[in-house]
């Protein structure tokens, strides 16, 4: 399978998931994206079309402790950081958007650590 076919297939899966997953004023959307080297998470209010907060393996607070961002340990750290940001803003409940990726590996690790940090989904 060519790279552009893989990207297209993931985009189609993401669109299919997004039909059902919607963040509103009460429950924001926790969107996850992963590349080969980095993991990203952001809290999005779909009603206003705004990203309230975002954390990734490129963030300075992550770079202080870790050097690699494309592994499960890094995803756990990103999940903890996004949960801390959300709780500091008074956000407890979110809707999880896996971004068309399978729910295993880094995506599952990020979700589990976000739940452990106080988020409910």
C-alpha positions in Angstrom: 0.0 0.0 0.0 1.4 3.4 -0.9 1.8 6.1 1.7 -0.8 8.4 0.2 -3.3 5.5 0.2 -2.6 4.9 3.9 -3.1 8.6 4.6 -6.3 8.6 2.6 -7.6 5.5 4.4 -6.9 7.0 7.8 -8.6 10.2 6.8 -11.7 8.2 5.7 -11.8 6.4 9.1 -11.4 9.7 10.9 -14.3 11.2 9.0 -16.4 8.2 9.8 -15.6 8.5 13.5 -16.2 12.3 13.5 -19.8 11.8 12.3 -20.5 10.4 15.8 -18.0 12.2 18.0 -18.8 15.9 18.6 -17.5 18.2 21.3 -20.0 20.7 22.6 -19.9 23.4 25.4 -20.3 20.8 28.1 -18.0 18.1 26.8 -14.9 19.1 24.7 -13.3 16.8 22.2 -9.9 15.3 23.1 -8.4 14.9 19.6 -5.3 12.7 19.2 -2.8 12.6 16.3 0.4 10.6 16.1 3.2 10.6 13.6 6.2 8.4 13.5 8.2 10.7 15.8 5.6 12.6 17.8 2.3 12.4 19.6 -0.2 15.3 19.8 -3.4 15.9 21.9 -5.7 18.9 21.9 -9.0 19.9 23.6 -11.4 21.3 21.0 -14.7 23.1 21.4 -16.5 22.3 18.2 -19.3 24.7 18.8 -17.0 27.7 18.7 -14.4 26.1 16.5 -11.6 26.7 18.9 -8.7 24.7 20.4 -8.6 25.5 24.1 -5.3 23.8 24.9 -2.8 21.5 23.1 0.1 19.4 24.3 2.5 17.4 22.3 5.9 15.7 22.5 7.3 19.0 21.1 6.1 20.9 24.2 8.9 22.4 26.3 7.6 20.7 29.5 7.8 17.3 27.7 11.3 18.1 26.3 12.7 18.7 29.8 12.1 15.1 30.8 12.2 13.1 27.6 14.0 13.1 24.2 11.9 10.6 22.1 8.3 11.3 21.3 7.2 8.3 19.2 6.8 5.7 21.9 4.3 4.5 24.4 6.1 6.2 27.4 5.9 9.5 25.6 2.2 9.0 24.8 1.5 8.3 28.5 3.3 11.6 29.4 1.2 13.5 26.9 -2.0 12.0 28.3 -0.9 13.1 31.8 -0.1 16.6 30.6 -3.3 17.1 28.7 -5.3 15.8 31.7 -3.5 18.3 34.0 -4.2 21.2 31.6 -7.9 20.2 31.4 -8.3 19.8 35.2 -6.6 23.2 35.7 -9.2 24.8 33.4 -12.1 23.0 35.3 -12.8 20.5 32.5 -13.6 17.0 33.7 -15.6 15.4 30.9 -14.4 15.0 27.3 -15.2 13.1 24.2 -12.3 11.0 22.9 -11.5 11.3 19.2 -8.9 8.7 18.3 -8.3 10.4 14.9 -8.9 7.4 12.7 -6.1 5.4 14.5 -6.7 2.0 16.1 -7.3 2.1 19.8 -4.1 0.4 20.9 -0.5 1.2 21.5 0.2 4.9 21.8 -3.5 6.0 21.4 -4.6 3.6 24.2 -1.7 4.6 26.4 -2.6 8.3 26.0 -6.3 7.6 26.8 -5.5 5.5 29.9 -3.1 8.1 31.3 -5.6 10.9 30.6 -8.3 8.9 32.5 -5.8 8.4 35.3 -5.2 12.2 35.4 -8.8 12.9 36.1 -10.6 13.1 32.7 -13.8 11.1 32.2 -14.7 9.6 28.8 
